[in-house]
């Protein structure tokens, strides 16, 4: 019933950047909801060097029809050269049905 909902996992430089990007995504009607996890530690290899950084997580809940627009927005407005944007499917029949209905209606009515 609530098909093609997506959960986008985006890492950001810090909580302020996540908040700024999240507000702009909501303001542009690209998602129903964003969540911010203010602190995590990331360990990764970039250009053959191991890096350890503090980052924040921006979670964007939207419809598949808006994933490319959100990805483009992040690439254009993010401080990273290659920002992490990963889209995960939200199962249409798993979870709170009332929340999934709200998410579907909120994410699709604003095209």
Residue frames as a rotation matrix with the C-alpha (Angstrom) as fourth column:
UNK 1
0.563 0.827 0.000 0.00
0.827 -0.563 0.000 0.00
0.000 0.000 -1.000 0.00
UNK 2
0.856 -0.331 -0.396 2.78
-0.193 -0.917 0.351 2.45
-0.479 -0.224 -0.849 0.84
UNK 3
0.680 -0.545 0.491 5.13
0.713 0.647 -0.269 1.61
-0.171 0.533 0.829 -2.01
UNK 4
0.301 -0.698 0.649 8.47
0.709 -0.291 -0.642 3.05
0.637 0.654 0.408 -2.97
UNK 5
0.972 -0.067 0.224 9.36
-0.199 -0.738 0.644 4.79
0.122 -0.671 -0.731 0.27
UNK 6
0.339 -0.929 -0.147 13.06
0.447 0.297 -0.844 5.36
0.828 0.220 0.516 0.84
UNK 7
0.915 -0.269 -0.299 15.34
0.226 -0.272 0.935 5.93
-0.333 -0.924 -0.188 3.82
UNK 8
0.614 -0.735 0.288 18.40
0.157 -0.244 -0.957 7.97
0.773 0.633 -0.034 2.79
UNK 9
0.699 -0.533 -0.477 21.51
0.605 0.086 0.791 7.72
-0.381 -0.842 0.382 4.93
UNK 10
0.603 -0.479 0.638 23.74
0.254 -0.642 -0.723 10.77
0.756 0.598 -0.266 4.55
UNK 11
0.227 -0.591 -0.774 26.88
0.957 -0.014 0.291 11.58
-0.183 -0.807 0.562 6.50
UNK 12
0.776 0.054 0.629 27.74
0.231 -0.951 -0.204 15.21
0.587 0.304 -0.750 7.18
UNK 13
-0.185 -0.946 0.265 30.66
0.122 -0.290 -0.949 17.17
0.975 -0.143 0.169 8.55
UNK 14
-0.989 -0.081 -0.122 28.80
0.133 -0.143 -0.981 18.10
0.062 -0.986 0.152 11.76
UNK 15
-0.357 0.913 -0.197 25.37
0.817 0.203 -0.540 18.65
-0.453 -0.354 -0.818 13.32
UNK 16
-0.150 0.284 -0.947 25.11
-0.136 -0.955 -0.264 22.21
-0.979 0.089 0.182 11.97
UNK 17
-0.791 -0.162 -0.590 25.62
-0.594 -0.028 0.804 21.05
-0.147 0.986 -0.075 8.40
UNK 18
-0.855 0.518 -0.025 23.10
0.506 0.844 0.177 18.23
0.113 0.138 -0.984 8.86
UNK 19
-0.198 0.803 -0.562 20.56
0.617 -0.344 -0.708 20.67
-0.762 -0.487 -0.427 10.28
UNK 20
-0.334 0.006 -0.942 21.10
-0.486 -0.858 0.167 23.17
-0.807 0.514 0.290 7.48
UNK 21
-0.920 -0.030 -0.390 20.79
-0.364 0.432 0.825 20.54
0.144 0.901 -0.408 4.75
UNK 22
-0.737 0.666 -0.111 17.80
0.670 0.701 -0.245 18.91
-0.086 -0.255 -0.963 6.46
UNK 23
-0.169 0.682 -0.711 15.86
0.250 -0.668 -0.700 22.17
-0.953 -0.296 -0.058 6.78
UNK 24
-0.470 -0.076 -0.880 16.52
-0.721 -0.542 0.432 22.99
-0.510 0.837 0.200 3.13
UNK 25
-0.980 0.132 -0.150 15.38
0.025 0.825 0.564 19.52
0.198 0.549 -0.812 2.03
UNK 26
-0.421 0.873 -0.247 12.12
0.802 0.231 -0.551 19.89
-0.424 -0.430 -0.797 3.96
UNK 27
-0.169 0.321 -0.932 11.63
-0.101 -0.946 -0.307 23.46
-0.980 0.042 0.193 2.76
UNK 28
-0.643 -0.149 -0.751 12.05
-0.739 -0.135 0.660 22.30
-0.200 0.979 -0.023 -0.85
UNK 29
0.400 0.883 0.244 9.44
-0.812 0.465 -0.352 19.54
-0.424 -0.057 0.904 -0.30
UNK 30
-0.099 -0.536 -0.838 11.96
-0.799 0.545 -0.254 16.83
0.593 0.645 -0.482 -1.13
UNK 31
-0.740 -0.153 -0.655 11.09
0.198 0.881 -0.429 14.69
0.643 -0.447 -0.622 1.91
UNK 32
0.412 0.909 -0.067 8.44
0.224 -0.030 0.974 14.09
0.883 -0.416 -0.216 4.55
UNK 33
0.988 -0.090 0.123 10.87
-0.135 -0.134 0.982 14.04
-0.072 -0.987 -0.144 7.46
UNK 34
0.191 -0.964 -0.183 14.56
-0.128 0.160 -0.979 14.24
0.973 0.210 -0.093 8.34
UNK 35
0.987 -0.026 -0.159 16.32
0.161 0.198 0.967 13.05
0.006 -0.980 0.199 11.46
UNK 36
0.345 -0.917 0.200 19.74
-0.497 -0.359 -0.790 14.05
0.796 0.174 -0.580 12.73
UNK 37
0.838 -0.313 -0.447 22.04
0.541 0.582 0.607 11.91
0.070 -0.751 0.657 14.80
UNK 38
0.959 -0.279 0.040 24.48
-0.280 -0.960 0.008 14.54
0.036 -0.019 -0.999 16.05
UNK 39
0.163 -0.980 0.118 27.64
-0.974 -0.141 0.175 12.53
-0.155 -0.144 -0.977 16.60
UNK 40
0.962 -0.066 0.266 29.40
0.081 0.996 -0.047 9.44
-0.262 0.067 0.963 15.37
UNK 41
0.058 -0.985 -0.165 32.96
-0.551 -0.169 0.817 8.46
-0.833 0.043 -0.552 14.63
UNK 42
0.971 0.213 -0.108 33.89
-0.195 0.448 -0.873 7.45
-0.138 0.868 0.477 11.10
UNK 43
-0.062 -0.981 0.181 36.99
-0.330 0.192 0.924 5.53
-0.942 -0.002 -0.336 10.08
UNK 44
0.868 0.395 0.301 37.58
0.180 0.315 -0.932 5.27
-0.463 0.863 0.202 6.35
UNK 45
-0.265 -0.938 0.222 40.20
0.609 0.016 0.793 5.23
-0.748 0.345 0.567 3.63
UNK 46
0.887 0.456 -0.075 40.29
0.251 -0.612 -0.750 8.21
-0.388 0.646 -0.657 1.27
UNK 47
0.779 -0.610 -0.144 43.01
-0.451 -0.386 -0.804 8.70
0.435 0.692 -0.576 -1.33
UNK 48
0.309 -0.624 -0.718 45.03
0.246 0.782 -0.573 5.85
0.918 0.001 0.395 0.20
UNK 49
-0.778 -0.498 0.383 45.05
-0.241 -0.327 -0.914 7.36
0.580 -0.803 0.135 3.71
UNK 50
-0.199 0.698 -0.688 43.12
0.834 0.489 0.256 6.18
0.515 -0.523 -0.679 6.73
UNK 51
-0.619 0.125 0.776 41.06
-0.273 -0.960 -0.063 8.97
0.737 -0.251 0.628 8.29
UNK 52
-0.386 0.569 -0.726 39.16
0.907 0.377 -0.187 9.17
0.168 -0.731 -0.662 11.58
UNK 53
-0.844 0.171 0.508 36.59
-0.100 -0.982 0.163 11.95
0.527 0.087 0.846 11.84
UNK 54
-0.611 0.769 -0.189 33.61
0.333 0.033 -0.942 12.95
-0.719 -0.638 -0.276 13.90
UNK 55
-0.904 0.412 0.111 30.52
-0.022 -0.304 0.952 13.28
0.426 0.859 0.284 11.73
UNK 56
-0.470 0.861 0.194 26.76
-0.498 -0.077 -0.864 13.63
-0.729 -0.503 0.465 12.03
UNK 57
-0.847 0.282 0.451 24.14
0.500 0.712 0.493 11.51
-0.182 0.643 -0.744 10.31
UNK 58
-0.518 0.752 -0.407 21.26
-0.747 -0.630 -0.212 12.99
-0.416 0.194 0.888 8.33
UNK 59
-0.769 0.394 0.503 18.42
0.470 0.882 0.028 10.54
-0.433 0.257 -0.864 7.70
UNK 60
-0.659 0.556 -0.507 15.94
-0.710 -0.682 0.176 11.57
-0.248 0.476 0.844 5.02
UNK 61
-0.556 0.575 0.600 12.61
0.409 0.818 -0.405 9.76
-0.724 0.020 -0.690 4.62
UNK 62
-0.355 0.338 -0.872 11.08
-0.716 -0.698 0.021 10.27
-0.601 0.632 0.489 1.21
UNK 63
0.708 0.609 0.357 9.54
-0.127 0.608 -0.784 8.68
-0.695 0.510 0.507 -1.89
UNK 64
0.043 -0.724 0.689 11.62
0.707 0.509 0.492 7.04
-0.706 0.466 0.533 -4.62
UNK 65
0.549 0.255 0.796 10.52
0.803 -0.423 -0.419 9.78
0.230 0.869 -0.437 -7.04
UNK 66
0.950 -0.157 0.271 12.53
-0.208 -0.963 0.173 12.31
0.234 -0.221 -0.947 -4.99
UNK 67
0.691 -0.722 0.035 15.72
0.457 0.474 0.753 10.32
-0.560 -0.504 0.657 -4.34
UNK 68
0.070 -0.704 0.707 17.58
0.980 -0.082 -0.179 11.70
0.184 0.705 0.685 -7.35
UNK 69
0.478 0.159 0.864 16.60
0.167 -0.982 0.088 15.28
0.862 0.103 -0.496 -6.49
UNK 70
0.976 -0.166 0.141 17.79
-0.168 -0.166 0.972 14.83
-0.138 -0.972 -0.190 -2.89
UNK 71
0.447 -0.858 0.252 21.03
0.766 0.513 0.388 13.24
-0.462 0.019 0.887 -4.12
UNK 72
0.109 -0.359 0.927 21.62
0.779 -0.549 -0.304 16.11
0.618 0.755 0.220 -6.53
UNK 73
0.776 0.247 0.580 20.84
-0.119 -0.846 0.519 18.65
0.619 -0.472 -0.628 -3.81
UNK 74
0.874 -0.486 -0.004 23.31
0.139 0.243 0.960 17.00
-0.466 -0.839 0.280 -1.42
UNK 75
0.211 -0.845 0.492 26.05
0.961 0.272 0.055 16.84
-0.181 0.461 0.869 -4.05
UNK 76
0.164 -0.082 0.983 25.56
0.551 -0.819 -0.160 20.53
0.818 0.568 -0.089 -4.85
UNK 77
0.558 0.244 0.793 25.35
-0.353 -0.795 0.493 21.77
0.751 -0.555 -0.357 -1.24
UNK 78
0.951 -0.222 -0.216 27.60
0.307 0.582 0.753 19.45
-0.042 -0.782 0.622 0.77
UNK 79
0.621 -0.780 -0.078 31.12
-0.716 -0.605 0.349 20.34
-0.319 -0.161 -0.934 1.89
UNK 80
0.063 -0.618 0.783 32.49
-0.053 0.782 0.621 16.91
-0.997 -0.081 0.016 0.96
UNK 81
-0.570 -0.370 -0.733 33.94
-0.750 -0.129 0.649 16.19
-0.335 0.920 -0.204 -2.46
UNK 82
-0.586 0.356 -0.728 32.14
-0.260 0.768 0.585 12.83
0.767 0.532 -0.358 -2.52
UNK 83
-0.443 0.439 0.781 29.26
-0.895 -0.169 -0.413 12.86
-0.049 -0.882 0.468 0.01
UNK 84
-0.987 0.161 0.028 27.73
0.157 0.982 -0.110 9.62
-0.045 -0.104 -0.994 1.23
UNK 85
-0.245 0.967 -0.063 24.12
-0.935 -0.253 -0.247 9.27
-0.255 -0.002 0.967 0.07
UNK 86
-0.990 -0.044 -0.130 22.72
-0.071 0.974 0.215 5.75
0.118 0.223 -0.968 0.35
UNK 87
-0.223 0.975 -0.005 19.10
-0.945 -0.215 0.245 4.90
0.238 0.059 0.969 -0.43
UNK 88
-0.995 -0.010 0.100 17.47
-0.044 0.938 -0.345 2.01
-0.090 -0.348 -0.933 1.40
UNK 89
-0.438 0.888 -0.140 14.02
-0.093 0.111 0.990 0.60
0.894 0.446 0.034 0.69
UNK 90
-0.717 0.376 0.587 11.39
-0.651 -0.060 -0.757 0.91
-0.250 -0.925 0.287 3.41
UNK 91
-0.925 0.379 -0.017 9.28
0.355 0.880 0.315 -2.26
0.134 0.285 -0.949 3.36
UNK 92
-0.607 0.734 0.304 5.68
-0.430 -0.625 0.652 -1.35
0.668 0.265 0.695 2.62
UNK 93
0.422 0.845 -0.328 4.21
-0.201 0.440 0.875 -3.90
0.884 -0.304 0.355 5.00
UNK 94
0.068 -0.465 -0.883 6.62
0.869 0.462 -0.177 -3.73
0.491 -0.755 0.435 7.94
UNK 95
-0.922 -0.387 0.025 6.42
0.310 -0.774 -0.553 -1.20
0.233 -0.502 0.833 10.75
UNK 96
-0.516 0.737 -0.436 3.68
0.284 -0.333 -0.899 1.05
-0.808 -0.588 -0.037 12.07
UNK 97
-0.290 0.440 0.850 1.00
0.957 0.162 0.243 1.17
-0.030 0.883 -0.468 9.32
UNK 98
0.757 0.611 -0.232 -0.26
0.613 -0.787 -0.068 4.60
-0.224 -0.091 -0.970 10.44
UNK 99
0.240 -0.758 -0.607 3.24
-0.089 -0.640 0.763 6.07
-0.967 -0.129 -0.221 10.29
UNK 100
-0.652 -0.498 0.572 3.94
0.467 0.331 0.820 4.51
-0.597 0.802 0.017 6.90
UNK 101
0.209 0.811 0.546 0.65
0.978 -0.175 -0.113 5.95
0.004 0.558 -0.830 5.61
UNK 102
0.810 0.050 -0.584 1.62
0.200 -0.960 0.196 9.42
-0.551 -0.275 -0.788 6.89
UNK 103
-0.173 -0.971 -0.164 5.10
-0.010 -0.165 0.986 9.10
-0.985 0.172 0.019 5.42
UNK 104
-0.499 0.047 0.865 3.75
0.810 0.380 0.446 8.01
-0.308 0.924 -0.228 2.03
UNK 105
0.541 0.800 0.260 1.16
0.841 -0.523 -0.139 10.79
0.025 0.294 -0.956 1.90
UNK 106
0.724 -0.306 -0.619 3.63
0.042 -0.875 0.482 13.44
-0.689 -0.375 -0.620 3.08
UNK 107
-0.310 -0.950 0.049 6.41
0.055 0.034 0.998 12.35
-0.949 0.312 0.042 0.73
UNK 108
-0.605 0.067 0.794 4.25
0.756 0.361 0.546 12.01
-0.250 0.930 -0.269 -2.38
UNK 109
0.438 0.899 -0.029 1.72
0.836 -0.419 -0.354 14.83
-0.330 0.131 -0.935 -2.16
UNK 110
0.637 -0.275 -0.720 4.36
-0.181 -0.961 0.207 17.51
-0.749 -0.002 -0.663 -2.75
UNK 111
0.178 -0.585 0.792 5.75
0.814 0.539 0.216 16.80
-0.553 0.606 0.572 -6.21
